[in-house]
Amino acid sequence: MEVHSPSTSPVRERHLSLPELAAEARAPVDLLEWLVARGQLRPLPDGRFDARDSATLSTVQALLASGISRDDLGWAFDQAGAGVSAIGQMFAVPRERSTRTYAEVVAELGEVGRRLGLIYSALGFTEPAPDERLRVDEERVVTGFASVWAEVDPGGDADVRLARIAGEATRRVNEAWLDIWDEVAQPRLDTQGGATSLGQGPATDPADPAQNASLRGAEIGRLMTAWLQERALERTLNARIINAFENALVRAGRLEGRPDHPPAVAFVDLSGYATMTVERGDEAAAAAADRLRSLAEECVRKVDGRIVKVLGDGVLLLFQDRSSALGATLALVRRVAEEGLPPAHAGIAAGRVVVRDGDVFGQTVNLASRIAGQAKPGQVLVEEGVVIALPRGVAEFAPIGRVELKGLPLPVAVWQASAPGTTAG
């Protein structure tokens, strides 16, 4: 089968001499020579090296820094079939280094420059050394990021908040990509990421993308990230622009205002999850949690709700109104039962929420959580405000009574909800 690269444009090659590559990777020349002797760094026909080999050197230096000796690393290469020659192929061709040191960049930016260390830390990276010269694309990104947020939030911490979210989200995507790859492809040291799940042995050349799907996957991952960012930005931006226009037109009396429907929060958890973990093992429990998330995504997408976060054996969901929350939550609990998962239970509350950094906070969130804690397997419980606000026929409700909930000063009237045509209770 012929394998095509997913790229739509040719890779911009960049070749470096051995000393240049050593300088690029901030690695000793003798380490590069040692790797060349073991076939882990491969000179190009002109005697130079692919600039992407700097990623390979980064991995080798990380191995040595972890406490693995060079002798033991050599044994793994020579005797155990391990290899790192394919690593560089997983990355884009690195850009050239800046003409300025990091210390000079910080100094030139003044007060903004002094934020860079905080931003790097929030992203999950170590701040560069003062004498390090950043790659030109990295320098442009981090200085531009710091400058933009300093302009719109002078003296604030919006830059660090957003950097923390971006770093965490990117880490989770990459860890999930590799976790799933490890699970289904079952790579070994001697395949350098290549799949063994198909019963194939090591590739003749693991650094060849045509023989190692993990290299093609890495490129697809880069392209997918850029594509998703554009599409997600377009969708989210359009929704906020529409809302801003509508609000302006309502204030001017040119458009009738929408009824005031407060957002609603739902907590949905799997019952007996801890018991399942003991009886059926961690893998089965993890699979059940993954399936719950998939089902939640299907249900909330239909009503423009969203998963705020996954809580091990549960999910926290946010909806635009009570009706959407109730319909999607009832559907999710039903789907969980149909899938043969441990039965789900849920709690719903509506009211003001504080949305910050992609999460939700406030009394409404706490109330939904406490109500969910009262629900039995298969039950969806709601606070009385949800029952009163919904038109007749949306769902069936049965009173549970006024319930004492931890952290709340007064008992809360709670009702059990079920789909129309069924009997709640």
VENBEL-V222712 format. One record per residue. N is the residue number from 0. BURIAL is 1 if it has 24 or more other ideal C-beta (glycine too) atoms within 12 Angstrom, else 0. Layout:
BEGIN
N	BURIAL
N	BURIAL
END
This chain:
BEGIN
0	0
1	0
2	0
3	0
4	0
5	0
6	0
7	0
8	0
9	0
10	0
11	0
12	0
13	1
14	0
15	1
16	0
17	1
18	0
19	1
20	1
21	1
22	0
23	1
24	1
25	0
26	1
27	0
28	0
29	0
30	1
31	1
32	0
33	1
34	1
35	1
36	0
37	1
38	0
39	1
40	1
41	1
42	0
43	0
44	0
45	0
46	0
47	0
48	1
49	1
50	1
51	1
52	1
53	1
54	1
55	1
56	1
57	1
58	1
59	1
60	1
61	0
62	1
63	0
64	0
65	0
66	0
67	0
68	0
69	0
70	0
71	0
72	1
73	0
74	0
75	0
76	1
77	0
78	0
79	0
80	0
81	1
82	1
83	1
84	1
85	1
86	1
87	1
88	1
89	1
90	1
91	1
92	1
93	1
94	0
95	0
96	1
97	0
98	0
99	1
100	0
101	1
102	0
103	0
104	1
105	1
106	0
107	0
108	1
109	0
110	0
111	1
112	1
113	0
114	1
115	1
116	1
117	1
118	1
119	1
120	0
121	1
122	1
123	0
124	0
125	0
126	1
127	1
128	0
129	0
130	0
131	1
132	1
133	1
134	1
135	0
136	0
137	1
138	1
139	0
140	0
141	1
142	1
143	0
144	1
145	1
146	1
147	0
148	1
149	1
150	0
151	0
152	0
153	0
154	0
155	0
156	0
157	1
158	1
159	1
160	0
161	1
162	1
163	1
164	0
165	1
166	0
167	0
168	0
169	0
170	0
171	0
172	0
173	0
174	0
175	0
176	1
177	0
178	0
179	0
180	1
181	0
182	0
183	0
184	1
185	0
186	1
187	1
188	0
189	1
190	1
191	1
192	1
193	1
194	1
195	1
196	0
197	0
198	0
199	0
200	0
201	1
202	1
203	0
204	0
205	1
206	1
207	0
208	1
209	0
210	1
211	1
212	1
213	1
214	1
215	1
216	1
217	1
218	1
219	1
220	1
221	1
222	0
223	0
224	0
225	0
226	0
227	0
228	0
229	0
230	0
231	0
232	0
233	0
234	0
235	0
236	0
237	0
238	0
239	0
240	0
241	0
242	0
243	0
244	0
245	0
246	0
247	0
248	0
249	0
250	0
251	0
252	0
253	0
254	0
255	0
256	0
257	0
258	0
259	0
260	0
261	1
262	1
263	1
264	1
265	1
266	1
267	1
268	1
269	1
270	1
271	0
272	1
273	0
274	0
275	1
276	0
277	0
278	0
279	0
280	0
281	0
282	0
283	0
284	1
285	0
286	1
287	1
288	1
289	1
290	1
291	1
292	1
293	0
294	1
295	1
296	0
297	0
298	1
299	1
300	0
301	0
302	1
303	0
304	1
305	1
306	1
307	1
308	1
309	1
310	0
311	0
312	1
313	1
314	1
315	1
316	1
317	1
318	1
319	1
320	1
321	1
322	1
323	1
324	1
325	1
326	1
327	1
328	1
329	1
330	1
331	1
332	1
333	1
334	1
335	1
336	0
337	0
338	0
339	0
340	1
341	1
342	1
343	1
344	1
345	1
346	1
347	1
348	1
349	1
350	1
351	0
352	1
353	0
354	0
355	0
356	0
357	0
358	0
359	1
360	0
361	0
362	1
363	1
364	1
365	1
366	1
367	1
368	1
369	1
370	1
371	1
372	1
373	1
374	1
375	0
376	0
377	1
378	1
379	1
380	1
381	1
382	1
383	1
384	1
385	1
386	1
387	0
388	1
389	1
390	0
391	0
392	0
393	1
394	1
395	1
396	1
397	0
398	0
399	1
400	0
401	0
402	1
403	0
404	1
405	0
406	0
407	1
408	0
409	0
410	0
411	1
412	1
413	1
414	1
415	1
416	1
417	1
418	0
419	0
420	0
421	0
422	0
423	1
424	0
END
